[in-house]
């Protein structure tokens, strides 16, 4: 029974990784094409796409959020570890465990507060790009922080499991 669940989790992880990578490629490609196109149109033809600057800002937001989720997935997020080379491995492991717990909590709180802000955008019917509801453009913020919180929590559980069992394997998720 547990093998079936682990297999399902592994497939979901592969699908999530593929979806995140595809989103990053599409977002970055769109951002570059739109920005370069806008520059060419302005400099050569003295015109430009209507609302392109606002769309570029939204693409940067989405790219940053999806990129943050991918960085957390691969444990490649920004980490200040100046002392990790000087301290014993057990102390470094304990500090990283504490930092990951703290990061999971902070990301969870930010996700909750961003969700509350999204509710206000829905209530006040804010719009971007003329008539697009703002909550559609900003839904990535609570979603990304919730995923980062989840990934930090999984990392903590995995680290505790490895420390307790002495195994090198990771929890799949």
C-alpha angles and dihedrals in degrees: 000000000000091000089059092050092047090049091051091048091049091052091048090050091051091048091048091049091050092047092049093048092047091049091051092051093047094045095047093044092049092047094051094044093047095045095046091044090051092050093049092047092049098045100037106028101022092232136086147189113293111250092359093135091056091047091050090054090051091048090052089051092050092044092051093048096046090043090052091053091049092048090051090047091057094038089242098124122126110289126177103215106155092138097044091088092054102043129075117267094249092055092047090050091050092048092048090049091052092046092049091050089050092047091050090052094046093047089048092052092047090049090052094048092046088051090052090050089050089055089055091051089053092047094049093040094231115186138202130193090026103293108008112115108249093226089067091056094044101041088097092072100065090035094053095045091048090052091047090051089050092049093049090049091050089049090053092049091047092049092049090049092050092047094047096045099031089230124138097215124107130229108254113241 
